């Protein structure tokens, strides 16, 4: 079910991708079970063939000063 549908498709939330909270809600509503830890929901998503990606608020890749300089030079030429 996790691979074939989305949370919005099941009316669980407005998200297109599964989150731990949406997965927990699905398991609770459909099967009456509640896992103790978040890692169990991660394992469930993994068993369904889905990958878990953490959302970050910080852009992790910082280009080097040389790359930025080259890009600025190329942009000014155009």
C-alpha positions, 0 to 999 in steps of 0.5 A: 500500500505504501508503494502504490498510494500516497498520503493524499490519495488515502486522505491522511494528509496533503503530502505526496510523499510518505512521512513517519507521521503519515505512516504511523497514522496509516498503521494505527487507523488500518491495523490498530497498532502503534509502534514505540519508536520512530525507527520501526516506521523507518524500517516499515518504509524501507521494507516497502522499498521506500527510502527515508530522507531527512528534511534539512533547512540548511543547504549542505553543499557550499561551492568553493570560492573558485567555482563561484568566481568562475561562475560569476565570470562566465555570467558577466561575459554573457 
